[in-house]
Amino acid sequence: MLWITRRQLRSGSVETRRQAAEQLCQTRDPRAFDALKAALNDSDAIVRQFAATALGKLTDDRTVEPLLNALKDREAEVVKEVIRALKHRSDPKIVPAIAPFLRHSDAGVRGSAVQALDRFQWRPARKEDEIWQLVARGHFSRAASFGESAIPVLESVITSSPSGVKAGAIKALGGIDSPRVLQLLLSSLKSSDTTACVAALGALSKKRMEDVVRPIAALLRNSDSGVRVAAIEALYSLGATETYGQIRDLLRDKVWEVRRQAAESLGRLKDKESTEALTQVLGDSDADVREAAAMALGLVGDRRAIGPLVMVLKDESSTVRRIAAASLSRIDDEWSSSPAAEASFEKLKADLEKEEPEVRYFVTDLLVGLGVMKRNVGSKENARPQIVPSPEMCLKLAITQFLSILTDSDPDLRQAAAHALGELGGDRTTLMRALSDPDPGVRSAVEKALEQLGQQSGG
């Protein structure tokens, strides 16, 4: 009964008015026009929102004027509904009324406005309007292609938008070469919004300026582990040699992701002064951190790591063992005949009896293959035939090697490794980091590899 519903819209109960307005969204009865028009001025935003939706569903040209007036509403959610309702009308006053909302402080309102304007096939006449149109669509990088003209627009987005939108604008700013941009990015480093701070770190890491090193290094002590990880990555990209010691200190961080990132970066930096610290990390409680340390030592290439890496061959993680073996070969093809290896072999053999069977078999087969140890055929356990690596084991070892090559100094090798990982599969996290590679050919290969991995996983 329509008259009851219209009467309920004047109730003193907010909940009753909400229910009535929602019910009118379903009826599409033109006789409710006057009641809905009045509801656009209700004290409750949800009632006003329902009223705008209901008016949008009426096939009545009288709805245009009250909806245009409702664009002045102070609540973004109401404005979004009003714009959606006007999108289905055809009145010459609508486009000029909606176009200014491309500059609204609310990202949702901007999105609704650009969708409505697209429906009316509106085209911006001025460069500034075109930039706002791109921003409303979330095309921040394209907006940044306008150079300094885009800075005020992106700055406005940064100061008023939610986390994800703000981060997109900050990232885009990084592509503009301007002192003002540098100030904005450095200011964003101080943001309490972790996502914005991380985006600023990523943008600043491409600036290659000495002025940015100190403020970035200060974030190595940030309370948020994600910020610390991003700061390590940024300093690696900048090649800031003066911060290697500070990154080295994070090998003892309480968060394993930070320790892993520190180890990975020190390896890619080939910092031989970090060899001793990295060998200590080979005993970390987290297997991912031990993997990163073992791989880093292979990249550093310091022969002092041979002895510690030999002892890692008995690690409980099969992946850590494989990476340690690969790193030893990377340091020196003849590593097994070095004094450090020979000394460690004796200790390794002495410790074998305490290890799990899987570890004993792995170490025994490796040492027998190197001619360092003879198999004791009198022992039932040691009489087991030498393990022939399965295709799965060979695949894992190949992937490990290619992931390591992603940090090689030769861009052609890095590109080839990315192509191979796309075919074989690989760690998406490591590949994602390679998207920031300085070589465009490598970045392109990484993007294709990630696409292949997504197709393989059904993503």
C-alpha positions in Angstrom: 0.0 0.0 0.0 1.8 3.1 -1.3 0.1 5.6 1.0 1.4 3.8 4.0 4.9 3.7 2.7 4.8 7.4 1.9 3.6 8.1 5.3 6.4 6.0 6.8 8.9 8.3 5.0 7.8 11.1 7.4 8.2 8.9 10.5 10.3 10.1 13.4 12.1 6.7 13.4 15.2 6.7 11.2 14.9 2.9 10.7 11.3 3.2 9.6 12.2 5.8 7.0 15.1 3.7 5.7 12.8 0.7 5.3 10.2 2.8 3.5 12.8 4.3 1.1 14.3 0.9 0.4 10.8 -0.4 -0.4 10.1 2.4 -2.8 13.3 1.4 -4.7 11.5 -1.8 -5.6 8.1 -0.4 -6.6 9.1 2.0 -9.3 5.7 3.8 -8.8 5.6 7.3 -10.3 3.1 8.2 -7.7 5.9 8.1 -5.1 7.7 11.0 -6.9 6.8 13.8 -4.4 7.6 11.6 -1.4 11.0 10.6 -2.8 11.8 14.2 -3.8 11.2 15.3 -0.2 13.3 12.3 1.0 16.3 13.7 -0.8 16.4 16.3 2.0 16.1 13.8 4.8 18.5 14.2 7.8 19.6 10.6 7.3 22.2 9.9 4.5 21.0 6.4 3.9 17.4 7.6 3.4 18.7 10.2 0.9 20.7 7.5 -0.8 17.7 5.2 -1.2 15.6 8.1 -2.4 18.2 8.9 -5.2 18.2 5.3 -6.2 14.4 5.1 -6.4 14.2 8.3 -8.4 16.7 6.9 -10.8 14.4 3.9 -11.5 11.4 6.1 -12.3 10.8 6.8 -16.0 9.8 10.4 -15.2 11.6 13.5 -16.6 10.5 15.4 -13.4 13.3 13.5 -11.6 16.1 15.5 -13.3 15.8 18.7 -11.4 15.6 17.3 -7.9 18.5 14.9 -8.7 20.6 17.8 -10.0 19.9 19.7 -6.8 20.9 16.6 -4.8 24.4 16.8 -6.3 25.1 19.4 -3.6 24.7 16.7 -0.9 27.6 16.6 1.7 27.8 12.8 1.7 29.9 11.1 -1.0 27.7 8.0 -1.0 24.6 10.0 -1.7 26.4 11.9 -4.5 27.5 8.6 -6.1 23.9 7.4 -6.1 22.6 10.7 -7.6 25.2 10.5 -10.4 24.2 6.9 -11.1 20.6 8.0 -11.3 21.3 10.9 -13.6 23.3 8.6 -15.9 20.1 7.1 -17.2 18.5 10.5 -18.1 18.9 12.5 -21.3 19.0 16.2 -20.4 21.5 18.8 -21.7 22.0 20.1 -18.1 23.4 16.8 -16.8 26.9 16.7 -18.4 27.9 20.2 -17.2 26.6 19.4 -13.8 28.5 16.1 -13.5 31.8 17.1 -15.1 33.1 19.0 -12.1 32.8 15.9 -10.0 35.9 14.4 -11.8 37.8 16.6 -9.3 35.9 15.5 -6.2 38.0 14.5 -3.2 36.3 11.1 -3.0 37.7 8.5 -5.4 34.3 6.7 -5.6 32.5 9.9 -6.7 35.2 10.5 -9.4 34.7 7.0 -10.6 30.9 7.4 -10.8 31.3 10.7 -12.6 33.7 9.4 -15.3 31.4 6.4 -15.9 28.4 8.7 -16.4 30.4 11.1 -18.6 31.6 8.2 -20.7 28.0 7.2 -21.3 27.3 10.6 -22.6 30.4 10.4 -24.7 31.9 13.5 -23.1 35.4 14.5 -24.2 37.5 16.9 -22.1 38.3 20.2 -23.8 41.2 21.2 -21.6 44.4 19.4 -20.6 43.6 19.6 -16.9 40.2 18.0 -17.5 41.9 15.2 -19.4 44.3 14.6 -16.5 41.4 14.5 -14.1 39.5 12.1 -16.4 42.5 9.7 -16.4 42.9 9.9 -12.6 39.2 9.2 -12.2 39.7 6.1 -14.2 42.7 5.1 -12.1 45.1 5.6 -15.0 47.7 7.4 -12.9 50.7 6.6 -15.1 49.0 8.0 -18.1 48.1 11.1 -16.2 51.7 11.4 -15.1 52.8 11.4 -18.8 51.6 15.0 -18.9 54.6 15.9 -16.8 54.5 18.8 -14.5 50.9 19.6 -15.4 49.8 16.5 -13.6 51.6 17.2 -10.4 48.8 19.4 -8.8 46.2 16.8 -9.7 48.2 13.8 -8.3 49.0 15.8 -5.2 45.3 16.5 -4.6 44.6 12.7 -4.9 47.4 11.9 -2.5 46.1 14.3 0.2 42.4 13.1 0.0 42.3 9.5 -1.2 42.2 6.1 0.5 45.3 4.0 0.8 45.3 2.1 -2.5 44.4 5.1 -4.6 47.0 7.3 -2.8 49.7 4.6 -3.5 48.8 4.6 -7.2 49.2 8.4 -7.4 52.5 8.3 -5.5 53.9 5.6 -7.8 52.9 7.7 -10.9 54.6 10.8 -9.5 57.9 8.9 -9.5 57.8 9.0 -13.3 57.9 12.9 -13.3 61.2 14.6 -13.1 60.6 17.7 -10.9 61.9 19.1 -7.6 58.3 19.4 -6.4 57.9 15.6 -7.0 60.9 14.9 -4.9 59.5 17.0 -2.1 56.1 15.1 -2.3 57.8 11.7 -2.3 60.0 12.6 0.7 57.0 13.9 2.5 55.1 10.6 1.7 57.9 8.7 3.4 56.6 10.2 6.7 53.1 9.0 6.1 51.4 6.9 8.8 49.8 5.0 5.8 52.1 2.1 5.3 51.0 1.5 1.7 51.7 5.1 0.8 55.1 5.0 2.5 56.0 1.8 0.6 54.9 3.4 -2.7 57.1 6.4 -2.0 60.0 4.1 -1.4 59.5 2.4 -4.7 59.3 5.7 -6.5 62.3 7.2 -4.8 64.4 4.1 -5.6 64.3 5.1 -9.3 65.5 8.6 -8.6 69.2 7.7 -8.3 69.9 10.8 -6.2 72.1 11.0 -3.1 69.6 13.2 -1.3 67.2 10.3 -1.0 69.5 7.8 0.6 69.5 9.2 4.2 65.7 9.5 4.5 65.2 6.0 3.1 67.9 4.5 5.4 66.1 6.0 8.3 63.1 3.7 7.5 65.2 0.6 8.1 64.3 1.3 11.8 60.6 1.7 11.0 58.2 -0.1 13.3 56.4 -1.7 10.3 58.2 -4.7 8.9 56.7 -4.1 5.4 58.3 -0.6 5.4 61.6 -2.1 6.5 61.5 -4.6 3.6 60.7 -1.9 1.1 63.5 0.3 2.4 66.0 -2.5 1.9 64.8 -3.0 -1.6 65.0 0.7 -2.3 68.6 1.0 -1.0 69.6 -2.0 -3.1 68.2 -0.4 -6.2 70.1 2.8 -5.4 73.3 0.9 -4.8 73.8 2.9 -1.6 77.1 1.3 -0.4 77.2 3.4 2.7 74.1 1.6 4.0 75.3 -2.0 3.6 76.2 -2.1 7.3 72.7 -1.0 8.3 71.2 -3.7 6.0 73.5 -6.2 7.5 72.2 -5.4 11.0 68.7 -6.4 9.8 69.9 -10.0 9.4 69.0 -10.2 13.1 65.6 -8.5 12.7 62.8 -10.1 14.7 60.6 -10.6 11.5 61.7 -13.3 9.2 60.6 -11.5 6.0 63.0 -8.6 6.9 65.9 -11.0 7.5 65.2 -12.8 4.2 65.1 -9.5 2.3 68.3 -8.3 3.9 70.1 -11.6 3.0 68.8 -11.5 -0.6 69.9 -7.8 -1.1 73.3 -8.3 0.4 73.8 -11.3 -2.0 72.7 -9.2 -5.0 75.0 -6.4 -3.9 77.8 -9.0 -3.8 79.0 -7.4 -0.5 82.0 -9.5 0.6 82.0 -7.7 4.0 78.7 -9.4 4.7 80.1 -12.9 4.2 80.6 -13.6 7.9 77.2 -12.2 8.9 75.5 -14.3 6.1 77.2 -17.5 7.3 75.7 -16.8 10.7 72.2 -16.6 9.1 72.7 -20.1 7.7 71.6 -21.3 11.2 68.4 -19.1 11.2 65.2 -20.7 12.6 63.3 -20.0 9.4 64.0 -22.1 6.3 63.2 -19.3 3.9 65.8 -17.1 5.6 68.4 -19.9 5.4 67.6 -20.3 1.7 68.2 -16.6 1.1 71.5 -16.7 3.0 72.8 -19.8 1.1 71.9 -18.2 -2.2 73.4 -14.9 -1.2 76.7 -16.5 -0.3 76.8 -18.1 -3.8 76.3 -14.7 -5.3 78.9 -13.0 -3.1 81.4 -15.7 -4.2 83.6 -15.4 -1.2 85.6 -18.6 -0.6 85.3 -18.1 3.2 81.8 -19.3 2.9 82.8 -22.8 1.6 83.2 -24.4 5.1 79.8 -23.0 6.5 78.0 -24.0 3.3 79.3 -27.6 3.5 77.8 -27.9 6.9 74.5 -26.6 5.5 74.4 -29.7 3.3 72.8 -31.5 6.3 70.1 -28.9 6.7 66.6 -30.3 7.5 65.2 -28.5 4.5 65.8 -30.2 1.1 65.6 -26.8 -0.6 68.3 -25.3 1.6 70.5 -28.3 1.0 70.1 -27.9 -2.8 70.8 -24.2 -2.8 73.9 -24.7 -0.6 75.2 -27.3 -3.1 74.5 -24.9 -6.0 76.2 -22.0 -4.2 79.3 -24.0 -3.5 79.6 -24.8 -7.2 79.0 -21.1 -8.0 81.8 -20.0 -5.6 84.3 -22.5 -7.1 84.0 -25.4 -9.5 86.7 -27.2 -7.5 85.3 -26.3 -4.1 85.4 -29.9 -2.8 89.2 -30.0 -2.9 89.7 -26.8 -0.9 91.2 -27.0 2.6 88.0 -25.4 4.1 85.8 -28.1 2.4 88.1 -31.0 3.5 88.0 -29.8 7.1 84.3 -29.5 7.0 83.8 -32.9 5.4 85.3 -34.6 8.5 82.9 -32.9 10.8 80.0 -33.5 8.4 80.7 -37.2 8.3 81.0 -37.3 12.0 77.6 -35.7 12.4 75.8 -37.9 9.9 74.7 -40.5 12.4 72.6 -37.9 14.3 70.7 -36.8 11.2 67.4 -38.0 9.7 67.7 -40.8 7.0 66.8 -38.3 4.2 69.7 -36.1 5.2 72.1 -39.0 5.5 71.2 -40.3 2.1 71.6 -36.8 0.5 75.0 -36.1 2.1 76.3 -39.6 1.6 75.4 -39.6 -2.1 77.0 -36.2 -2.6 80.2 -37.1 -0.8 80.4 -40.4 -2.6 79.9 -38.6 -5.9 82.7 -36.2 -5.0 85.0 -39.1 -4.1 85.3 -37.8 -0.5 83.6 -40.8 1.1 83.2 -44.5 0.3 79.9 -46.2 0.8 80.0 -48.8 3.6 78.4 -51.8 1.9 78.5 -53.7 5.2 75.8 -51.4 6.6 72.2 -52.1 5.6 71.4 -48.4 5.8 74.4 -47.4 3.7 74.0 -50.2 1.3 71.1 -48.4 -0.2 71.9 -47.6 -3.9 73.0 -44.1 -4.7 69.9 -42.0 -5.3 69.2 -41.1 -8.9 67.7 -37.6 -8.9 64.1 -37.7 -9.9 62.7 -35.4 -12.6 61.1 -33.4 -9.9 64.4 -33.0 -8.0 66.1 -31.9 -11.2 63.4 -29.4 -11.9 63.6 -27.9 -8.5 67.3 -27.5 -8.7 67.0 -25.9 -12.2 64.4 -23.4 -10.9 66.7 -22.6 -8.0 69.6 -21.9 -10.3 67.5 -19.7 -12.6 66.1 -17.7 -9.7 69.7 -17.1 -8.6 70.6 -15.9 -12.2 67.9 -13.2 -12.0 70.4 -11.2 -9.9 73.4 -11.7 -12.3 75.2 -8.7 -13.6 74.6 -9.7 -17.2 71.2 -8.5 -18.4 71.1 -11.1 -21.2 71.5 -13.9 -18.6 68.8 -12.3 -16.4 66.4 -12.2 -19.4 67.1 -15.8 -20.3 66.5 -16.8 -16.7 63.1 -15.0 -16.7 62.1 -16.8 -19.9 63.1 -20.2 -18.4 61.2 -19.5 -15.2 58.1 -18.7 -17.2 58.3 -22.2 -18.8 59.4 -24.1 -15.8 57.5 -22.3 -13.0 59.1 -20.4 -10.2 58.6 -18.3 -7.1 56.2 -15.5 -8.0 57.5 -13.3 -5.2 61.1 -13.3 -6.5 59.9 -12.7 -10.0 57.7 -9.8 -8.9 60.8 -8.1 -7.4 62.6 -8.5 -10.8 59.9 -6.2 -12.3 62.0 -3.4 -11.1 65.1 -4.6 -13.0 66.9 -1.6 -14.7 66.9 -3.4 -18.1 63.7 -3.1 -20.1 64.2 -6.4 -21.8 64.5 -8.2 -18.5 61.3 -6.4 -17.2 59.5 -7.5 -20.3 60.6 -11.1 -19.9 59.6 -11.1 -16.2 56.1 -9.8 -17.1 55.7 -12.5 -19.7 56.9 -15.1 -17.2 54.4 -13.9 -14.6 51.6 -14.1 -17.2 52.6 -17.7 -18.0 52.7 -18.6 -14.3 49.2 -17.1 -13.9 47.9 -19.2 -16.8 49.5 -22.4 -15.4 47.8 -21.8 -12.0 44.5 -21.0 -13.7 44.7 -17.4 -12.5 
